[in-house]
Structure formats: structure tokens, C-alpha cells
Amino acid sequence: MAKQKKRPAPPSRRPATQADVLRAKQKGVEDAVRLVQAMVFTVLLDKEGYDEEGLQRVWAELEYLSDSINQGYVNLPDLVHILREEYHLQL
């Protein structure tokens, strides 16, 4: 009897690599951020009376803050601390 060749596992059965895990984690983070942004902007529109121009200003400020974080001028733990201590927000 001839030995049968072992077939490779189908792609759906392939074990996840570290790169696969990191990609999935990054996608999850991006999806969560997108959902939170949608929630915040919806509240600003529906409850706080913002219009498109106001949302564009908020978006520009978020981009500026994000750039400041990326360049190391500001860090997220400090932002959370300020919001907690000065504005009594529990994030």
C-alpha cells in the first residue's frame, strides 16, 4: 500500500500567526474607535445643536490633538487624569 501524501490544511483551518492576531486586534481597535466617534458626533448633532460646520471644527481639533499625541506633546493618561480630576468624568 502506497503512503498517502498529507494534504495541507485548508486556509480556514490554518493556525493563526502572530501577524494575523495583530491584524485582527488592530481592526478591532479601529472598529471600536469608529463606533465611539459615530456616537459622539451623533450626540453633538442631536443633543447639543451642532451643525456640519461645528462638527468639522471638532474633527479638526481631534486631528490636531491626535497629532500632538503622536508627536509626544500630550499623552492619553494625562488627558484621562484631567477629565477625571477637573471635570469629574469617569472614563
Kinemage of the C-alpha trace (Angstrom):
@kinemage 1
@onewidth
@group {chain A} dominant
@subgroup {mainchain}
@vectorlist {calphas} color= white
{ca met a 1} P 0.000 0.000 0.000
{ca ala a 2} L 1.400 3.363 -1.025
{ca lys a 3} L 1.777 6.105 1.523
{ca gln a 4} L -0.712 8.896 1.044
{ca lys a 5} L 0.618 12.440 0.877
{ca lys a 6} L -0.535 14.670 3.672
{ca arg a 7} L -2.714 17.444 2.319
{ca pro a 8} L -2.172 20.992 3.562
{ca ala a 9} L -4.869 22.303 5.831
{ca pro a 10} L -7.453 24.465 4.070
{ca pro a 11} L -6.950 28.201 4.659
{ca ser a 12} L -9.864 28.309 7.090
{ca arg a 13} L -8.112 25.688 9.223
{ca arg a 14} L -4.671 27.308 9.118
{ca pro a 15} L -3.391 28.246 12.566
{ca ala a 16} L -3.336 31.986 13.201
{ca thr a 17} L 0.081 33.606 13.127
{ca gln a 18} L 1.157 36.449 15.384
{ca ala a 19} L 0.703 38.785 12.407
{ca asp a 20} L -2.886 37.524 11.998
{ca val a 21} L -3.587 38.202 15.669
{ca leu a 22} L -2.089 41.702 15.496
{ca arg a 23} L -4.086 42.470 12.336
{ca ala a 24} L -7.313 41.325 13.991
{ca lys a 25} L -6.532 43.351 17.101
{ca gln a 26} L -5.829 46.479 15.031
{ca lys a 27} L -9.072 46.024 13.101
{ca gly a 28} L -10.972 45.648 16.372
{ca val a 29} L -9.444 48.842 17.736
{ca glu a 30} L -10.214 50.740 14.527
{ca asp a 31} L -13.814 49.485 14.538
{ca ala a 32} L -14.268 50.475 18.202
{ca val a 33} L -12.848 53.953 17.601
{ca arg a 34} L -15.113 54.442 14.579
{ca leu a 35} L -18.178 53.429 16.621
{ca val a 36} L -17.299 55.762 19.501
{ca gln a 37} L -16.725 58.612 17.051
{ca ala a 38} L -20.132 57.966 15.500
{ca met a 39} L -21.729 58.014 18.947
{ca val a 40} L -20.031 61.260 19.993
{ca phe a 41} L -20.844 63.048 16.760
{ca thr a 42} L -24.459 61.860 16.902
{ca val a 43} L -24.825 63.282 20.422
{ca leu a 44} L -23.259 66.564 19.316
{ca leu a 45} L -25.700 66.754 16.388
{ca asp a 46} L -28.876 65.569 18.128
{ca lys a 47} L -28.474 66.849 21.674
{ca glu a 48} L -26.043 69.757 21.533
{ca gly a 49} L -27.250 71.519 18.406
{ca tyr a 50} L -24.069 71.171 16.363
{ca asp a 51} L -24.278 71.610 12.621
{ca glu a 52} L -21.911 70.372 9.920
{ca glu a 53} L -19.570 73.332 10.413
{ca gly a 54} L -19.390 72.688 14.156
{ca leu a 55} L -18.633 69.005 13.584
{ca gln a 56} L -15.888 69.944 11.130
{ca arg a 57} L -14.314 72.202 13.778
{ca val a 58} L -14.464 69.396 16.364
{ca trp a 59} L -12.956 66.962 13.844
{ca ala a 60} L -10.110 69.398 13.081
{ca glu a 61} L -9.383 69.761 16.803
{ca leu a 62} L -9.407 65.969 17.239
{ca glu a 63} L -6.906 65.630 14.391
{ca tyr a 64} L -4.708 68.317 15.978
{ca leu a 65} L -4.864 66.581 19.363
{ca ser a 66} L -4.129 63.220 17.764
{ca asp a 67} L -1.085 64.697 16.044
{ca ser a 68} L 0.078 66.177 19.370
{ca ile a 69} L -0.246 62.752 20.993
{ca asn a 70} L 1.660 61.087 18.151
{ca gln a 71} L 4.466 63.636 18.482
{ca gly a 72} L 4.659 63.112 22.232
{ca tyr a 73} L 3.482 66.579 23.293
{ca val a 74} L 0.472 65.124 25.125
{ca asn a 75} L -0.257 61.659 26.464
{ca leu a 76} L -3.561 59.898 26.935
{ca pro a 77} L -3.166 59.105 30.650
{ca asp a 78} L -2.768 62.845 31.318
{ca leu a 79} L -5.932 63.609 29.344
{ca val a 80} L -7.880 60.989 31.298
{ca his a 81} L -6.491 62.349 34.580
{ca ile a 82} L -7.515 65.932 33.719
{ca leu a 83} L -11.018 64.857 32.707
{ca arg a 84} L -11.371 62.839 35.901
{ca glu a 85} L -9.970 65.403 38.324
{ca glu a 86} L -11.147 68.688 36.818
{ca tyr a 87} L -14.411 67.649 35.182
{ca his a 88} L -15.385 64.626 37.313
{ca leu a 89} L -15.753 62.322 34.302
{ca gln a 90} L -15.088 58.673 34.973
{ca leu a 91} L -13.592 57.272 31.779
